[in-house]
Amino acid sequence: MKELVEIVKETVVAKQGQDVVVIDLEHTNPFSDYFVIATALNAKHAEGLAKAVIDEVLASGYEFRCKEVDEKSSWVLVDFNGVILHVFTSDARAMYKLEKLWGDHPVEFVMD
């Protein structure tokens, strides 16, 4: 699972995702072991980040389960069976505050 997390976060950083964090949910969440959260410059960038990560994950031999997009594309969620990528516009990220919601779990701040 750690290798998959690395692929996801490295791809997001390479494609100019901002403020990337990884939240370790292992042993506490029945649906996912990790959340990778990033901010996109705009809705089009969010879609592009999600597509780039999906392509890289599939090329690395991992599975892609599903992608969910809100009607304004301010939040794109991609499920990789254990690792969930959340890509937000800055306004949506400030509104949903996933880091605060899961703030009692280990958080890794990714620097590019």
N, C-alpha and C positions, 0 to 999 in steps of 0.2 A: 504494500500500500504506500509506503514511503517513496518508492520510485515513481509511482503515479502522481503523487503530490508534487514531487520535484519537476516532472514533465509539465504539469499544469502551471505551476507558478513561474517556471523559467520561460514558458511560452508567453504567458501574460506579460511578464516584464519585457521580453524581447519585442513585443508588439505595442509597447508604450502604455500598458496598463499602469495606473498610478495607485499609490497608497495600498499596496498589496499586503494582505495579512492572511495567515493560515491559523485557523482555530482547530485545536485538537479535541475532537469529540469522542475519541476512542473510549470504549467501555462505559459511555454514558448516554449515547444516543443510538437507538435501535435502527435508525434509517441511514446514518452516515458516520464515517470515522473522522472525516475532515471537511471543513468548509474552507475554500479559498475565496477571498473577497477582494475585489478590485474596483477602482473607479475608472470609467471611460470618459473621454473628452466630450462625447455626445452620443446620441442613440445609434447612429451609423457605426461609430467606433465600437460601441458595445457589441453590436452584431458581428462586426469583423473580428473582435477578440474571441468571441465564442466560437466562431467558425474556425479560426486558426488553432485554437486549443483542441477542438474536436478532431481536426485533421491530424494534428501531431499525436494525439492520444491513440487514434486508430492506427496510424503508421507505426506506433511503438508496440502494437499488439494488444492493447487494452480495449475494453468494451465501452461503448457509448450507449447509455440507456435512453435518455430523452433530453429535449430542450424545451423550456417554457419561456415565453416572451410576453410581457404585459403589452397592452394595446398601444402604449406610447413608446415602447422599447426603452423605457428608463430603467428596467431591471430584466436581465437575461439570466436564467438559471439553467445550468447544464449538469446533469446527473451522470457520473461515471461509475456507478455502483460502489459506493463507499467514499468517494470524493465528490463533493458538490461545489461547482464553481458558481459564484454570484458576481455578476458584473452590473454595476450601477452607474447611472449618471451621478454627478456630485449631489444634485438636489434629492434624488431618490435615496442615495446612501445616507444622507443626513436625516431623511424622514424615517427610514426603516431601522437604522441603528443596530444592525445585527451584532456588531462587536459588543455593544452594551448588553444586549439580550443574552449573549453567551459569554459575558465578561468574567465569569467565575471559572472558565476553562483556560488551559494554556494557550497563549497567543504568540505567534511568531510574526514579527514585522519584517517584511522582505525589502531589502534595499537593492536598487539596481546599480 
